Amino acid sequence: MTSSALHAGMPADILEHDAQMRALRHAIHAHPELAYEEFRTSDLVAQKLSEWGYEVTRGIGGTGVVGTLTAGSGRRSLGLRADMDALPIEEATGKPYASKVAGKMHACGHDGHTVTLLAAARHIATTRNFDGRLHLIFQPAEEGQDGARAMIEDGLFERFPCDAVFAYHNMPGFPVGKFGFCPGPTLASSDTVVIKIHGKGGHGSAPHLTVDPVLVASHLVVALQTIVSRNVDPRRMAVVTVGAIHGGEAPNVIPDSVEMRLSVRAFLPEVREQLRERIKALVTSQAGVFGATVEIDYRWRYPPLINDAAMTELARDVALRSFGAAAVLPELEPLTGSEDFSYMLEQCPGSYFLIGNGDGAGGCSIHNPHYDFNDEILPIGAAYWARLVEHFLARTDGEAA
């Protein structure tokens, strides 16, 4: 699809400022900042929002920023969220605006998410075609550092009440500009388990005098998979992945201990809890069979992301009205990745959706040194945000149309 076809019917001033918004995205991309270090980015966000007439609050959850705009007398309020942090990856795109900071890059598109919301913010401030209160939430530390939870614990929804909250992520592999919506469980929980197996080391020539933690770990790798295959209902998703095993140094020495690291995922809270219970029980009993002991550090991290069905239908309807049926994927299956926007959806109804980053050159996966956000979707996302605001905070009676 050509650029002109993608942008057909969009607000003229969003397209008029497209080059400016791309330049802004490139500036953020060139200066990536990791979790809770988004000082330059949050300065830029706060400056732009202030220029456009938003009431700006800073320092929420660390480096988070909220811009608030009120129009009319409507009582409803809406939250739109964008993440700002980068990743500890050395960029290899070779782009003119590639990262200028060694070992850091925007390898997930948060630079694009930030500027999409800024582009929408400028247009919305100009038109003020809504009735109610809008909160634009610029979040730090999405990449595994609980930035959403930090903002919530800092009083986000008490200080900025929202009747609904929405967010999006670019999606490599999907056609550029295509929208994907999924009601209910959409992204998996993500928990980390660190297991330390304590045995009794010794010489490799006399294994009968030891309690071999390497052997215990080997059995656990296989045994852990029985939780998914034999304990979890096969109609429900669960993942138990052993991603790392560390122990020993010499080929003829049995070590005293071995450490295992697991990634555990589920779509449903009850399955997530079941996995935790079974992993703890299985690891403890299996190690005991061999005479070993274990320490289990079960790190309860991101919950599953569960979209509100009514808010997802509303979000889909806005995309259909704004861009037509051809721009909306007929069905989006849940994905096993994770997102800390799940914390916000635990507090407030809303929806998290996807916009295609491209299935050609834009199909490079995220968290990859060759990835780059596709600038073609900046005005698409901005136009969508503007129309969602106008729809949810409709001028007619303050109710969603």
C-alpha positions as CSV (number, residue, x, y, z in Angstrom):
1,M,0.0,0.0,0.0
2,T,1.4,3.4,-0.9
3,S,2.0,6.2,1.5
4,S,-0.8,8.3,0.0
5,A,-3.3,5.4,0.4
6,L,-2.3,4.8,4.0
7,H,-2.8,8.5,4.8
8,A,-6.0,9.1,2.9
9,G,-8.7,10.9,4.9
10,M,-6.4,11.8,7.8
11,P,-6.7,15.3,9.4
12,A,-4.8,17.7,7.2
13,D,-2.7,19.3,10.0
14,I,-1.4,15.9,11.2
15,L,-0.1,15.3,7.7
16,E,1.3,18.9,7.5
17,H,3.3,18.3,10.6
18,D,4.4,14.8,9.6
19,A,8.0,15.7,8.7
20,Q,8.4,17.6,12.0
21,M,7.1,14.6,13.9
22,R,9.5,12.2,12.0
23,A,12.4,14.5,12.9
24,L,11.3,14.5,16.5
25,R,11.2,10.7,16.5
26,H,14.7,10.5,14.9
27,A,16.0,12.9,17.6
28,I,14.7,10.6,20.4
29,H,16.0,7.6,18.5
30,A,19.5,9.0,18.4
31,H,19.6,9.6,22.1
32,P,18.1,6.4,23.7
33,E,17.7,6.2,27.5
34,L,17.2,3.1,29.6
35,A,14.6,2.5,32.3
36,Y,14.3,5.3,34.8
37,E,16.9,7.3,32.9
38,E,14.5,8.9,30.4
39,F,15.5,12.5,31.5
40,R,16.1,13.9,28.1
41,T,13.1,12.3,26.7
42,S,10.8,13.4,29.5
43,D,12.2,16.9,29.2
44,L,11.3,17.0,25.5
45,V,7.8,15.5,26.2
46,A,7.1,18.0,29.0
47,Q,8.3,20.9,26.9
48,K,6.1,20.0,23.9
49,L,3.0,19.4,26.0
50,S,3.5,22.7,27.8
51,E,3.8,24.6,24.5
52,W,0.5,23.1,23.3
53,G,-1.4,24.1,26.4
54,Y,-1.4,20.9,28.5
55,E,-1.1,20.9,32.3
56,V,2.1,18.9,32.8
57,T,2.9,16.8,35.9
58,R,6.4,15.3,36.1
59,G,8.2,12.7,38.2
60,I,5.4,10.2,38.4
61,G,7.0,6.8,39.0
62,G,10.4,8.3,38.5
63,T,10.6,9.9,35.1
64,G,7.0,9.6,34.1
65,V,5.1,12.5,32.6
66,V,1.3,13.1,32.4
67,G,-0.2,15.9,30.3
68,T,-3.8,16.8,31.0
69,L,-6.2,18.8,28.8
70,T,-9.8,19.7,29.6
71,A,-12.5,20.8,27.2
72,G,-16.2,21.5,27.8
73,S,-18.0,20.3,30.9
74,G,-18.0,16.6,30.4
75,R,-17.3,14.4,33.4
76,R,-15.7,11.5,31.6
77,S,-11.9,11.1,31.5
78,L,-9.7,9.1,29.2
79,G,-6.1,8.0,29.5
80,L,-3.7,7.2,26.6
81,R,-0.3,5.7,27.3
82,A,3.0,5.7,25.5
83,D,6.3,4.1,26.8
84,M,9.6,6.0,26.5
85,D,12.5,3.7,27.5
86,A,15.1,2.0,25.2
87,L,17.1,-1.3,25.5
88,P,20.7,-2.2,26.2
89,I,21.4,-3.2,22.6
90,E,24.1,-2.0,20.2
91,E,22.4,-0.6,17.2
92,A,23.3,-2.0,13.7
93,T,20.8,-0.2,11.4
94,G,23.3,2.2,9.9
95,K,20.5,4.9,9.7
96,P,21.6,8.5,9.8
97,Y,19.7,9.0,13.1
98,A,21.1,5.7,14.6
99,S,21.9,5.7,18.3
100,K,24.7,8.0,19.4
101,V,24.9,6.2,22.8
102,A,27.1,3.0,22.8
103,G,25.2,-0.1,23.9
104,K,21.7,1.5,23.9
105,M,19.1,1.7,21.2
106,H,15.3,2.1,20.6
107,A,15.0,-1.5,19.5
108,C,11.3,-1.8,20.5
109,G,9.8,1.3,18.9
110,H,9.1,3.3,22.1
111,D,10.5,6.3,20.3
112,G,7.7,5.9,17.8
113,H,5.1,5.3,20.5
114,T,6.1,8.5,22.2
115,V,6.0,10.6,19.1
116,T,2.7,9.1,17.9
117,L,1.1,10.3,21.1
118,L,2.9,13.7,20.9
119,A,1.6,14.2,17.3
120,A,-1.9,13.4,18.5
121,A,-1.5,15.7,21.5
122,R,-0.6,18.7,19.2
123,H,-3.6,18.0,16.9
124,I,-6.0,17.5,19.9
125,A,-4.9,20.7,21.6
126,T,-5.5,22.6,18.4
127,T,-9.0,21.2,17.7
128,R,-10.2,20.5,21.2
129,N,-13.0,18.6,19.7
130,F,-14.0,16.7,22.8
131,D,-15.9,17.1,26.0
132,G,-14.2,15.9,29.2
133,R,-10.7,15.4,30.4
134,L,-7.8,13.8,28.6
135,H,-4.7,12.4,30.4
136,L,-1.7,11.6,28.2
137,I,0.5,9.1,30.1
138,F,4.2,8.9,29.1
139,Q,5.6,6.0,31.0
140,P,9.2,5.1,31.9
141,A,10.7,1.6,32.3
142,E,8.4,-0.7,30.4
143,E,11.2,-3.0,29.4
144,G,11.1,-5.4,32.4
145,Q,11.5,-2.7,35.1
146,D,7.8,-2.3,36.1
147,G,7.4,1.4,35.1
148,A,3.6,1.1,34.9
149,R,3.5,-0.3,38.4
150,A,5.8,2.5,39.6
151,M,3.4,5.1,38.2
152,I,0.4,3.4,39.7
153,E,2.1,3.1,43.1
154,D,2.9,6.8,42.8
155,G,-0.9,7.5,42.6
156,L,-1.4,7.7,38.9
157,F,-5.1,6.8,38.8
158,E,-5.9,8.6,42.1
159,R,-4.3,11.8,40.8
160,F,-5.5,11.3,37.2
161,P,-8.7,9.3,37.3
162,C,-9.6,7.6,34.0
163,D,-12.8,5.9,32.9
164,A,-10.7,4.0,30.4
165,V,-7.1,3.7,29.3
166,F,-5.6,2.6,26.0
167,A,-2.1,1.9,24.6
168,Y,-0.7,0.4,21.4
169,H,2.4,-1.3,20.2
170,N,3.9,-1.4,16.7
171,M,4.0,-5.0,15.3
172,P,6.7,-6.1,12.9
173,G,5.4,-8.8,10.5
174,F,2.0,-7.2,10.2
175,P,1.2,-5.1,7.1
176,V,2.1,-1.5,7.7
177,G,-0.7,0.5,9.2
178,K,-3.0,-2.5,9.8
179,F,-4.8,-2.6,13.2
180,G,-5.1,-5.7,15.4
181,F,-7.5,-6.0,18.3
182,C,-8.1,-8.9,20.7
183,P,-10.6,-8.9,23.6
184,G,-9.8,-10.8,26.8
185,P,-6.4,-12.3,27.4
186,T,-4.1,-10.8,24.8
187,L,-0.5,-11.0,26.2
188,A,0.9,-13.5,28.7
189,S,2.1,-13.0,32.2
190,S,5.9,-13.1,32.6
191,D,7.5,-14.5,35.8
192,T,11.1,-15.4,36.4
193,V,12.2,-18.3,38.7
194,V,15.8,-18.7,39.9
195,I,16.5,-22.1,41.4
196,K,19.7,-22.8,43.3
197,I,20.4,-26.5,43.8
198,H,22.7,-27.4,46.7
199,G,24.4,-30.8,46.6
200,K,27.7,-32.1,47.7
201,G,30.6,-31.6,45.4
202,G,33.5,-34.0,44.8
203,H,35.9,-35.5,42.3
204,G,34.3,-36.7,39.1
205,S,36.0,-40.1,39.5
206,A,34.0,-40.8,42.7
207,P,30.4,-39.7,42.0
208,H,29.1,-42.1,44.7
209,L,30.6,-39.8,47.3
210,T,28.7,-36.8,46.1
211,V,25.2,-35.4,45.7
212,D,25.5,-34.2,42.1
213,P,23.5,-30.9,41.4
214,V,24.2,-31.2,37.7
215,L,22.3,-34.5,37.6
216,V,19.5,-32.9,39.6
217,A,19.3,-30.0,37.2
218,S,19.2,-32.4,34.2
219,H,16.3,-34.2,35.6
220,L,14.5,-31.0,36.5
221,V,14.7,-29.7,32.9
222,V,12.7,-32.7,31.7
223,A,10.4,-32.9,34.8
224,L,9.4,-29.2,34.6
225,Q,7.9,-29.8,31.1
226,T,5.4,-32.3,32.6
227,I,3.7,-29.4,34.4
228,V,2.6,-28.0,31.1
229,S,1.9,-31.4,29.5
230,R,0.2,-33.2,32.4
231,N,-1.0,-30.6,34.9
232,V,-2.3,-27.6,32.9
233,D,-5.6,-28.0,31.0
234,P,-4.4,-28.5,27.3
235,R,-7.0,-25.9,26.3
236,R,-5.1,-23.2,28.3
237,M,-1.7,-21.8,27.4
238,A,1.3,-22.2,29.6
239,V,5.0,-22.0,29.0
240,V,7.9,-23.1,31.3
241,T,11.2,-22.4,29.7
242,V,14.6,-23.2,31.2
243,G,16.7,-20.5,29.7
244,A,19.9,-20.8,31.7
245,I,21.9,-23.4,33.7
246,H,25.1,-22.4,35.5
247,G,27.3,-24.8,37.5
248,G,30.8,-26.2,37.6
249,E,33.9,-25.3,35.8
250,A,36.1,-28.4,35.4
251,P,35.1,-31.6,33.5
252,N,36.4,-33.8,36.4
253,V,34.9,-31.9,39.3
254,I,31.3,-32.2,40.5
255,P,30.2,-28.8,41.8
256,D,28.5,-28.1,45.1
257,S,25.7,-26.1,43.5
258,V,24.0,-25.3,40.2
259,E,21.7,-22.4,39.3
260,M,18.8,-22.6,36.9
261,R,16.8,-19.7,35.5
262,L,13.3,-20.1,34.2
263,S,10.8,-18.0,32.2
264,V,7.1,-18.9,33.1
265,R,4.1,-17.6,31.2
266,A,0.3,-17.9,31.1
267,F,-2.7,-16.1,29.8
268,L,-5.0,-16.7,32.8
269,P,-4.3,-15.7,36.4
270,E,-5.4,-19.1,37.7
271,V,-3.0,-20.9,35.4
272,R,-0.3,-18.5,36.5
273,E,-0.9,-19.4,40.1
274,Q,-1.1,-23.1,39.3
275,L,2.3,-23.0,37.6
276,R,3.9,-21.3,40.6
277,E,2.5,-24.0,43.0
278,R,3.5,-26.9,40.8
279,I,7.0,-25.6,40.0
280,K,7.8,-25.1,43.7
281,A,6.4,-28.5,44.7
282,L,8.1,-30.4,41.8
283,V,11.5,-28.8,42.2
284,T,11.6,-29.4,46.0
285,S,10.5,-33.0,45.8
286,Q,12.6,-33.9,42.8
287,A,15.7,-32.5,44.4
288,G,14.9,-34.4,47.6
289,V,14.9,-37.7,45.7
290,F,18.6,-37.2,45.0
291,G,19.4,-35.9,48.5
292,A,19.8,-32.3,47.3
293,T,18.2,-29.1,48.7
294,V,16.9,-26.1,46.8
295,E,16.4,-22.4,47.2
296,I,13.6,-21.1,44.9
297,D,13.4,-17.4,44.2
298,Y,10.0,-17.0,42.4
299,R,9.9,-13.5,41.0
300,W,6.2,-12.6,40.4
301,R,6.5,-10.1,37.6
302,Y,4.1,-8.9,34.8
303,P,0.6,-10.2,35.1
304,P,-1.3,-11.3,32.0
305,L,-2.7,-8.4,29.9
306,I,-6.4,-8.8,29.7
307,N,-8.3,-6.4,27.5
308,D,-11.8,-5.3,28.5
309,A,-14.2,-6.7,25.9
310,A,-16.4,-3.6,25.6
311,M,-13.4,-1.2,25.4
312,T,-11.8,-3.4,22.8
313,E,-15.0,-3.4,20.7
314,L,-15.1,0.4,21.0
315,A,-11.4,0.7,19.9
316,R,-12.0,-1.6,17.0
317,D,-15.1,0.4,16.0
318,V,-13.1,3.6,15.9
319,A,-10.5,2.0,13.6
320,L,-13.3,0.8,11.3
321,R,-15.0,4.2,11.2
322,S,-11.7,6.0,10.7
323,F,-9.8,3.8,8.2
324,G,-12.3,1.2,6.9
325,A,-12.5,-2.6,7.1
326,A,-9.4,-3.1,5.0
327,A,-7.2,-1.5,7.7
328,V,-8.4,-3.8,10.5
329,L,-7.2,-7.4,10.8
330,P,-10.2,-9.8,10.9
331,E,-8.9,-11.6,13.9
332,L,-5.9,-11.2,16.3
333,E,-4.8,-14.3,18.3
334,P,-3.3,-13.8,21.7
335,L,0.5,-13.5,21.8
336,T,2.8,-15.0,24.4
337,G,4.9,-11.8,24.8
338,S,4.4,-9.6,27.9
339,E,3.7,-5.9,28.6
340,D,3.5,-4.0,31.8
341,F,0.5,-2.1,30.6
342,S,-1.2,-5.1,32.1
343,Y,-0.8,-3.4,35.5
344,M,-2.9,-0.4,34.2
345,L,-5.6,-2.7,32.9
346,E,-5.9,-4.3,36.3
347,Q,-6.8,-0.9,37.7
348,C,-8.9,0.5,34.9
349,P,-10.9,-0.9,31.9
350,G,-9.3,-0.4,28.6
351,S,-7.5,-2.1,25.7
352,Y,-4.1,-2.6,24.2
353,F,-3.9,-3.0,20.4
354,L,-1.3,-3.4,17.6
355,I,-0.5,-1.4,14.5
356,G,1.5,-3.1,11.8
357,N,5.1,-2.0,11.4
358,G,5.5,-3.7,8.0
359,D,5.9,-7.2,6.7
360,G,8.8,-6.2,4.3
361,A,11.8,-4.2,5.6
362,G,9.7,-3.2,8.5
363,G,9.3,-6.9,9.5
364,C,12.5,-7.1,11.4
365,S,11.6,-8.3,14.9
366,I,11.8,-6.0,18.0
367,H,14.7,-6.3,20.4
368,N,16.9,-6.8,17.4
369,P,19.9,-4.5,16.5
370,H,18.6,-4.1,13.0
371,Y,15.0,-3.0,14.0
372,D,13.6,0.4,13.4
373,F,10.2,1.9,13.9
374,N,8.3,2.6,10.6
375,D,7.7,6.3,10.3
376,E,4.7,5.6,8.0
377,I,2.6,4.7,11.0
378,L,3.3,7.9,12.9
379,P,0.4,9.9,11.4
380,I,-1.8,6.8,11.3
381,G,-1.5,6.3,15.0
382,A,-1.8,10.0,15.7
383,A,-5.0,10.2,13.7
384,Y,-6.4,7.1,15.4
385,W,-5.7,8.6,18.9
386,A,-7.4,11.8,17.9
387,R,-10.5,10.0,16.7
388,L,-10.6,7.8,19.8
389,V,-10.6,10.9,22.0
390,E,-13.3,12.5,19.9
391,H,-15.4,9.3,20.1
392,F,-14.9,8.4,23.7
393,L,-15.3,12.0,24.9
394,A,-18.0,12.9,22.4
395,R,-19.3,16.5,22.6
396,T,-22.9,15.5,22.3
397,D,-23.6,14.4,25.8
398,G,-20.3,13.5,27.4
399,E,-20.9,9.8,26.7
400,A,-19.1,7.5,24.3
401,A,-20.9,7.5,21.0
